């Protein structure tokens, strides 16, 4: 359908029909117009799979058996892969499953910055770093939208806590907003071409994000030229005129009084009273019809629309591959891992998280999984029938005693700890970083009798590891890793897969060390002040030399990689950075090579390290590869609040290449001329 045809279609609609299209007329759909053959827009959560079917006018499950779906790794797990290709694969799976379930818009991905370890929805997000977030969000969105399904990037913007999420106002500097909290969304719009975007619950500087003209008009529409559909978070609208005039296209909410929504009868009456021009409504309808047209929902294009598919075997294989790359090896003294079970009779598995299933929890991210393999099941499957896998939950005083007895009897012991969706959950933040439910006591009791015990941490947020990090010889980390997560973890622990995950956030020693808590506020009260500015996550820890337990980008392997021969050449509007990486071990693996820019900060206070490039490469034993990175002028810039744009200041810059932010292998200083960046574009590698 051509644009002029859409304009003609808008003219044929009555005001009543138009208002019916811009608000929910079911919990997860808008209204259609039967007489003009315009369908409703059907939406669904979420980031880890398509949500179960609900009743149309309430939140009760329908209870049918046809809504079991594939359970994908959480966004935090996906970020642990540091793999653009895995992000795109997971996008294709999610988009195909959404379309196969008859959905037009999938409410994903969540790309808010992990500002504090305590945010309840951290597991739905990706990273503390805006560049890593942007680089993974773009292929994920593109993968989703290959299937005639619209991605809905959320939550725009500065939605970094669950406490008082419906009312809290965020006070953040323009520099921090532009350098930390908006780049992922900008890349999602400009590079990912996301067809829809979801407003956040909270306020930005006193105005609700779902009708915040600065966010939705000045930045999103005017600066970024977004021509898609803006959807409210469910219940995120608080005023009819502000919503109508503030850039929102569709209002969704959590109640069944659909005609009483702010953009329903109330807006209809304001248009009749000439308080809101009907042309404002027409523009929203054009956005919606253009979206439908791009999804082949109108006219003859319906015949060619992708049908999608869910629960395909290929989806499960892709999920396993992603899950394997998402496991992070944090520590491996004396080469304790991988475990060698040949000739042994028993493997001890301890801790409730070994046998826990997580797919259904977390709030709106929860799904009805076709199946989920727990770590216990994964280990039993992968270990085979020649060894007995003995499980002890270790809960309560008696459980701890039984676990210690078992650990003393077995040479190989794995203790599973971490969080679950009572803690990683929408609607509430954690109280602290501690492992809950006596897990520190359990781990200590096991290590007291068997100092070879391996610790496996499963959590969607940073947790405090200080009770055992120095004592344990081997520690692995995984987030909620999808339906094949337990099998993927087992394959890493048993050496069938070489671990290649890297941390997308810092694991600090103490909560009090975290910049949001030390320099800013969390969670605040009516207002939360982001006093740390741009010094979020590793930007603060590295700049202030604060010791952490495991740094951003950290992740070990069962082989060793050598970095050699850094070459930096001046190129058009930037630098070409080149180096060689060699696998000098005896097994194949993936290495994620990371490039940071270190500004001396002579005239402007800057973080001493900022991620500006990365590439994940496969290397056979003895194989050497040359990697190329292009660092544009933008990589050396900061947001100048006086000039209201990104500028490169007169300064000295060191290009740093390594295996993590604290494991830099190659360095070279360069000179960059001062300049003002007139236009902004995120170059995807």
ABEGO torsion letter per residue (X at the ends): XBAAAAAAAAAABBAAAAAAAABBABAABBBBBAAAGBBBBBBBOBAAEBBBBBBAABABBAGBAAABBBBBBBAAAAAAAGBAAAAAAAAAAAAAAAAAAGBABBBOBBABBBABAABAAAAABABABAAAAAAAAAAAAAAAAAAGBBBBBOBOBGBABABGAAABBBBBBAAAAAAAAAAAAAAAAAAAGBABBBBBABBBGGBBAAABAAAAAAAAAAAAGBABBBBBBBGABABAAAAAAAGBABBBBABABAAABAABAAAAAAAAAGABBAAAAAAAAAAAAAAAAAAGABEAAAAABBAEBBGBAAAAAAAAAAAAAABBBABBBGGAOBBBABGBABBBBBEAAAABBAAABGEAABBBBABBBBAAAAAAAAAEAABBBBBBAGBEAAAAAAAAAAAAABABBBBBBEBBAAABBBGBBBABABBBGGAAAAAAAAAAABAABBBBBBBABBBBAAAAAAABABBBBBBBAEAAAAAAAAAAAAGABBBABBBABBBBABAAABAAAAABBOAEBABBBBAAEABBEAAAAAAAGBBBABBBGBEBBABBBBBBGBBBBBBBGEBBBBBBBBBABABBBBBBBBBBBBBAGAABBBBABBBABBBBBBBBBGBBBBBBBBBBAAAABBBBAAAGBBBBBBBBBBBBBBABAABBABBBBBBBBBBBBABBBBBBX
